[in-house]
Amino acid sequence: MRVAGIMSGTSLDGIDVAIVDIRGKKIEPVAFHTVPYPKNVREAILGVSNTMTHTAAIARLHFLLGELYAEAVRETCRRCRVSLHSISLCGLHGQTIFHEGAPVNYLGRRVASTLQIGDAAIVAERTGLWTISNFRERDIAAGGRGAPLVPLADFLLFRHRRIGRVALNLGGIANITVIPAGATRDDVLAFDTGPGNMVIDALVSRMTEGRQTFDRDGRIARHAKVHDRMLASMLADPYFKLRPPKTAGREQFGQEFSSGLAATGLPLEVLIATATEFSARSVASAITAYAGEAREVIASGGGVHNRWLMRRLRELLPGFDLGTSADHGVDPDAKEAIAFAILAHEFVMSRPGNLPSATGARRAVLLGRGTPML
């Protein structure tokens, strides 16, 4: 079955579309393309993400993103010379604007919640594809955190009978999936380690007044000095004391966090260097603590292009072999989109898509909601 996966993550850099062929246990990448978000759309998403906003803004963006996702699928097919009619199914993650996987007190009840926008009906209507969306809700209903959901794909893509591996995703938020040698689904451990690119990107955007949205190759961080006291304060964040399963997002490390750093008055290049070291240290600490016997780290996500961040990770993980998913035939930028293609396939095959050992759910459940074509 040929399946498209659509992913737009917390970095807000654009819409990733991956097309894969799935035959039994074999998953073969076919095509991948990223369509950048227009600047005004990116700003609008930030304007409704974990902040005070208006319901009209959310509703309009919900339908607009559906149109943009459908256009991204069609553009990917054109550019990569893949017939849209050869695709049977589409997995749509949507754009997360709020995620609170751990229950909190609300109106006299304990409530966990998540919200991804980008209307699946629009995608289905514009592309003609059976579109599966809303993957996180059922896991939360089953007592899980609704994240991370990529670990199933990590397990299917990187499991090895004799070699233990850690799949590392360096997106806006960083997360790891520990896959012991010969692991079953129940053996997998996964969680968000904390910020990946999110804090760095916010500070770069602030420093350049929006002209740049990321630190290309880590050039700014490489040439600035880390502020040790600030770094120690950042690493003392309560999130890092929590044991997995746990998830993180803009609620912990978003605009409020980066604005607090900027309010210290330290030079922004110093803050960018410190934020980069913050990401590297928190990731390395999590891998060291939870990798078990695994000594191979397979990195993916936009952070693999930050040469300074990758260099610091190698220096902080001397006992590990750190490579990228490209070494295993998976484009590092495509892996999360591939993951949601896989989850859509699991849904239509009536197989659970969550790993309770990763999300904390009471049981494995079917993830997603289908928008079939008639």
C-alpha positions as CSV (number, residue, x, y, z in Angstrom):
1,M,0.0,0.0,0.0
2,R,1.3,3.5,-0.9
3,V,0.7,6.0,1.9
4,A,1.4,9.7,2.3
5,G,2.3,11.2,5.7
6,I,1.9,14.9,6.5
7,M,3.7,16.4,9.5
8,S,4.1,20.0,10.7
9,G,6.0,20.1,14.0
10,T,6.7,22.5,16.8
11,S,9.5,24.2,14.8
12,L,6.9,25.6,12.5
13,D,9.3,25.5,9.6
14,G,6.9,24.0,7.2
15,I,4.8,21.1,6.0
16,D,6.7,17.8,5.5
17,V,5.1,15.3,3.1
18,A,6.5,11.8,2.9
19,I,5.3,9.0,0.6
20,V,6.1,5.4,1.4
21,D,5.3,2.0,0.2
22,I,4.3,-0.5,3.0
23,R,4.3,-4.2,2.2
24,G,4.1,-6.3,5.3
25,K,7.0,-5.4,7.5
26,K,8.9,-3.6,4.7
27,I,8.7,0.2,4.7
28,E,10.2,1.8,1.6
29,P,10.5,5.6,1.3
30,V,9.3,6.8,-2.1
31,A,9.3,10.6,-2.0
32,F,9.7,13.5,0.4
33,H,9.2,17.2,0.1
34,T,8.9,20.2,2.5
35,V,6.7,23.2,1.8
36,P,7.7,26.2,4.0
37,Y,5.0,28.0,5.9
38,P,4.5,31.5,4.6
39,K,5.7,34.0,7.2
40,N,2.2,35.3,8.0
41,V,0.9,31.7,8.5
42,R,3.8,30.9,10.8
43,E,3.1,34.0,12.8
44,A,-0.6,33.2,12.9
45,I,0.1,29.7,14.3
46,L,2.3,31.2,17.0
47,G,-0.5,33.6,17.7
48,V,-2.9,30.7,18.7
49,S,-0.4,28.3,20.3
50,N,-0.7,28.1,24.1
51,T,-1.8,31.7,24.3
52,M,-4.8,34.0,24.6
53,T,-6.5,34.1,21.3
54,H,-9.9,34.2,19.6
55,T,-12.0,31.2,18.5
56,A,-12.3,32.7,15.0
57,A,-8.6,32.7,14.5
58,I,-8.4,29.0,15.5
59,A,-11.3,28.0,13.2
60,R,-10.0,29.9,10.2
61,L,-6.5,28.5,10.6
62,H,-8.0,25.0,11.0
63,F,-9.5,25.2,7.5
64,L,-6.7,27.2,6.0
65,L,-4.1,24.6,7.1
66,G,-6.3,21.9,5.6
67,E,-6.0,23.6,2.2
68,L,-2.2,24.1,2.7
69,Y,-1.7,20.4,3.6
70,A,-3.7,19.3,0.5
71,E,-1.6,21.6,-1.7
72,A,1.6,20.3,-0.1
73,V,0.6,16.7,-1.0
74,R,-0.2,17.6,-4.6
75,E,3.0,19.6,-4.9
76,T,5.1,16.7,-3.6
77,C,3.5,14.4,-6.1
78,R,4.3,16.9,-9.0
79,R,7.9,17.5,-7.9
80,C,8.7,13.9,-7.2
81,R,6.8,12.5,-10.2
82,V,4.5,10.3,-8.1
83,S,1.0,9.9,-9.3
84,L,-1.5,11.1,-6.8
85,H,-3.8,8.2,-7.9
86,S,-1.1,5.7,-6.8
87,I,-1.6,6.7,-3.2
88,S,-4.2,4.9,-1.2
89,L,-4.1,6.6,2.1
90,C,-3.0,9.7,4.0
91,G,-1.9,10.2,7.6
92,L,-2.3,13.7,8.8
93,H,-0.7,14.8,12.1
94,G,-2.0,18.4,12.0
95,Q,-0.5,21.4,13.8
96,T,-0.3,21.1,17.5
97,I,-1.4,24.4,19.2
98,F,-1.8,23.0,22.7
99,H,-0.7,19.8,24.4
100,E,-1.1,19.0,28.0
101,G,-0.7,15.2,28.3
102,A,-0.6,15.2,32.1
103,P,-4.0,15.8,33.8
104,V,-4.5,19.1,35.6
105,N,-7.3,20.4,37.8
106,Y,-10.0,22.1,35.6
107,L,-13.5,23.0,36.6
108,G,-13.5,20.5,39.4
109,R,-12.1,17.6,37.4
110,R,-8.7,16.2,36.4
111,V,-8.3,16.8,32.6
112,A,-5.6,16.0,30.1
113,S,-5.9,17.6,26.7
114,T,-4.4,18.1,23.2
115,L,-5.4,20.0,20.1
116,Q,-4.1,19.7,16.6
117,I,-5.6,21.8,13.8
118,G,-5.7,21.3,10.1
119,D,-9.0,19.9,8.8
120,A,-8.8,16.3,7.5
121,A,-12.0,16.7,5.5
122,I,-10.4,19.4,3.4
123,V,-7.4,17.2,2.7
124,A,-9.6,14.3,1.8
125,E,-11.8,16.4,-0.5
126,R,-8.9,18.2,-2.3
127,T,-6.8,15.1,-2.8
128,G,-9.3,12.2,-3.0
129,L,-7.3,10.3,-0.3
130,W,-8.8,8.5,2.6
131,T,-7.3,10.7,5.4
132,I,-6.6,9.6,8.9
133,S,-6.1,12.3,11.6
134,N,-6.4,13.0,15.3
135,F,-3.9,10.4,16.4
136,R,-3.2,11.7,19.9
137,E,-6.7,11.8,21.4
138,R,-7.3,8.0,21.9
139,D,-4.1,7.5,23.7
140,I,-5.0,10.3,26.1
141,A,-8.4,8.7,26.6
142,A,-6.6,5.5,27.5
143,G,-4.6,7.3,30.2
144,G,-1.6,8.1,28.1
145,R,0.2,11.4,27.5
146,G,-0.7,11.4,23.8
147,A,3.0,11.5,23.0
148,P,5.4,10.5,21.8
149,L,3.8,8.6,18.9
150,V,6.8,8.3,16.7
151,P,8.3,5.4,18.7
152,L,6.3,2.8,16.9
153,A,7.9,4.0,13.6
154,D,11.3,4.0,15.3
155,F,10.7,0.4,16.4
156,L,9.6,-0.7,12.9
157,L,12.3,1.1,11.1
158,F,15.3,0.6,13.4
159,R,14.8,-2.5,15.5
160,H,17.7,-5.0,15.2
161,R,17.9,-8.5,16.5
162,R,21.5,-8.1,18.0
163,I,22.1,-4.4,18.3
164,G,20.5,-2.0,20.8
165,R,19.7,1.4,19.4
166,V,18.5,4.9,20.5
167,A,16.5,6.8,17.9
168,L,16.9,10.5,18.6
169,N,14.6,13.1,17.1
170,L,15.9,16.7,17.2
171,G,12.8,18.7,16.3
172,G,11.4,21.7,18.1
173,I,11.2,19.3,21.1
174,A,13.8,16.5,21.3
175,N,12.7,12.9,22.1
176,I,14.4,9.5,22.3
177,T,13.2,6.0,21.6
178,V,15.3,3.3,23.3
179,I,15.1,0.0,21.3
180,P,16.9,-2.9,23.0
181,A,18.4,-5.6,20.9
182,G,15.7,-8.0,19.8
183,A,13.0,-5.8,21.4
184,T,9.3,-6.4,21.3
185,R,6.9,-3.5,21.3
186,D,6.6,-3.8,25.1
187,D,10.3,-3.4,25.5
188,V,10.5,0.1,23.9
189,L,11.0,3.2,26.2
190,A,10.5,6.6,24.7
191,F,9.9,10.2,26.0
192,D,10.6,13.8,25.3
193,T,14.0,14.9,26.7
194,G,13.1,18.6,26.5
195,P,13.9,21.3,24.0
196,G,15.6,20.5,20.7
197,N,15.5,23.5,18.4
198,M,12.6,25.4,19.9
199,V,14.4,27.7,22.2
200,I,17.3,28.3,19.8
201,D,14.9,29.1,16.9
202,A,12.9,31.6,19.0
203,L,16.1,33.5,20.1
204,V,17.5,33.6,16.6
205,S,14.2,34.9,15.3
206,R,14.3,37.6,18.0
207,M,17.9,38.5,17.3
208,T,17.3,38.8,13.5
209,E,13.9,40.4,13.8
210,G,12.4,37.4,11.9
211,R,14.9,37.4,9.0
212,Q,16.2,34.0,10.2
213,T,14.3,31.4,12.0
214,F,17.1,29.0,12.9
215,D,20.9,29.0,13.6
216,R,22.3,27.8,10.3
217,D,25.0,25.1,11.0
218,G,25.1,26.4,14.5
219,R,27.3,29.4,13.4
220,I,26.0,31.8,16.1
221,A,26.3,29.3,18.9
222,R,29.7,28.2,17.8
223,H,31.2,31.7,18.1
224,A,29.6,32.8,21.3
225,K,30.3,31.9,24.9
226,V,27.9,29.9,27.0
227,H,26.7,31.6,30.2
228,D,27.4,28.9,32.8
229,R,25.1,30.3,35.5
230,M,22.2,30.7,33.1
231,L,22.8,27.1,31.8
232,A,22.8,25.7,35.3
233,S,19.5,27.5,36.0
234,M,17.9,26.1,32.8
235,L,19.0,22.6,33.6
236,A,17.4,22.9,37.0
237,D,14.0,23.1,35.4
238,P,11.6,20.6,37.2
239,Y,10.8,18.9,33.9
240,F,14.2,17.1,34.0
241,K,13.5,15.6,37.4
242,L,10.4,13.8,36.1
243,R,10.7,10.2,35.2
244,P,9.3,8.9,31.9
245,P,6.8,8.7,30.4
246,K,6.7,12.4,30.0
247,T,6.1,14.9,27.2
248,A,7.1,18.5,26.6
249,G,6.1,21.3,24.3
250,R,5.6,25.0,24.0
251,E,3.8,24.9,27.3
252,Q,7.2,24.4,29.0
253,F,9.7,25.7,26.5
254,G,7.8,28.0,24.2
255,Q,7.5,31.8,23.9
256,E,7.2,32.5,27.6
257,F,10.4,30.5,28.2
258,S,12.5,32.3,25.5
259,S,11.1,35.7,26.5
260,G,12.2,35.0,30.0
261,L,15.7,34.4,28.8
262,A,15.7,37.6,26.7
263,A,14.5,39.5,29.7
264,T,17.8,38.8,31.5
265,G,19.4,41.4,29.2
266,L,22.2,39.0,28.2
267,P,23.4,39.4,24.6
268,L,21.2,37.3,22.3
269,E,24.2,35.5,20.8
270,V,25.2,34.4,24.3
271,L,21.7,33.2,25.0
272,I,21.7,31.2,21.7
273,A,24.9,29.5,22.6
274,T,23.6,28.7,26.0
275,A,20.3,27.4,24.6
276,T,22.2,25.2,22.2
277,E,24.2,23.8,25.1
278,F,21.0,23.4,27.1
279,S,19.5,21.2,24.3
280,A,22.7,19.2,24.0
281,R,23.1,18.6,27.7
282,S,19.5,17.6,28.3
283,V,19.5,15.2,25.4
284,A,22.9,13.7,26.4
285,S,21.8,13.3,30.0
286,A,18.6,11.5,29.0
287,I,20.5,9.1,26.7
288,T,23.1,8.4,29.3
289,A,20.5,7.6,31.9
290,Y,18.1,5.5,29.9
291,A,20.0,3.9,26.9
292,G,20.7,0.7,28.9
293,E,23.0,-1.4,26.8
294,A,22.3,0.5,23.5
295,R,25.3,2.3,22.2
296,E,24.1,3.3,18.7
297,V,22.3,6.6,18.4
298,I,20.3,7.3,15.2
299,A,19.5,11.0,14.9
300,S,16.8,12.7,12.7
301,G,14.9,15.9,12.6
302,G,16.0,19.5,11.7
303,G,18.6,19.6,14.5
304,V,20.9,17.2,12.6
305,H,21.7,20.1,10.3
306,N,23.0,22.1,13.2
307,R,26.6,21.0,13.1
308,W,27.5,22.6,16.4
309,L,24.7,20.9,18.2
310,M,25.7,17.5,16.7
311,R,29.3,18.1,17.6
312,R,28.4,18.9,21.2
313,L,26.3,15.7,21.3
314,R,29.2,13.6,20.1
315,E,31.5,15.2,22.7
316,L,28.9,14.6,25.5
317,L,28.3,11.0,24.4
318,P,31.8,9.6,24.0
319,G,30.7,6.0,24.6
320,F,28.1,6.2,21.8
321,D,28.2,5.9,18.0
322,L,26.1,8.9,16.8
323,G,24.9,8.9,13.2
324,T,21.8,9.9,11.4
325,S,18.8,8.0,10.0
326,A,20.3,8.7,6.5
327,D,22.7,5.9,7.3
328,H,19.7,3.6,7.4
329,G,18.0,4.8,4.3
330,V,15.6,7.3,6.0
331,D,15.9,11.0,5.3
332,P,16.4,12.7,8.7
333,D,13.9,15.4,7.7
334,A,11.3,12.9,6.6
335,K,11.1,10.5,9.5
336,E,8.2,12.1,11.4
337,A,6.1,12.4,8.3
338,I,6.9,8.8,7.6
339,A,5.8,7.9,11.1
340,F,2.3,9.3,10.5
341,A,2.1,7.4,7.2
342,I,2.8,4.3,9.2
343,L,0.3,5.2,11.9
344,A,-2.4,5.7,9.2
345,H,-1.5,2.3,7.8
346,E,-1.8,0.7,11.3
347,F,-5.2,2.3,11.7
348,V,-6.6,0.8,8.5
349,M,-5.1,-2.5,9.4
350,S,-6.9,-2.3,12.8
351,R,-3.7,-2.5,14.7
352,P,-2.8,-0.3,17.8
353,G,-0.6,2.6,17.1
354,N,0.6,3.6,20.5
355,L,3.3,2.0,22.7
356,P,2.0,2.1,26.3
357,S,5.6,1.9,27.5
358,A,6.2,5.2,25.8
359,T,3.0,7.1,26.4
360,G,1.9,5.6,29.7
361,A,-1.4,4.5,28.4
362,R,-3.2,1.7,30.2
363,R,-3.3,-0.3,27.1
364,A,-2.5,-0.3,23.4
365,V,-5.3,1.3,21.3
366,L,-6.2,2.1,17.8
367,L,-5.1,5.6,17.0
368,G,-6.7,8.0,14.6
369,R,-10.0,9.1,13.1
370,G,-10.8,8.3,9.5
371,T,-12.3,10.6,6.9
372,P,-13.1,8.1,4.1
373,M,-13.9,9.1,0.5
374,L,-17.3,8.1,-0.9
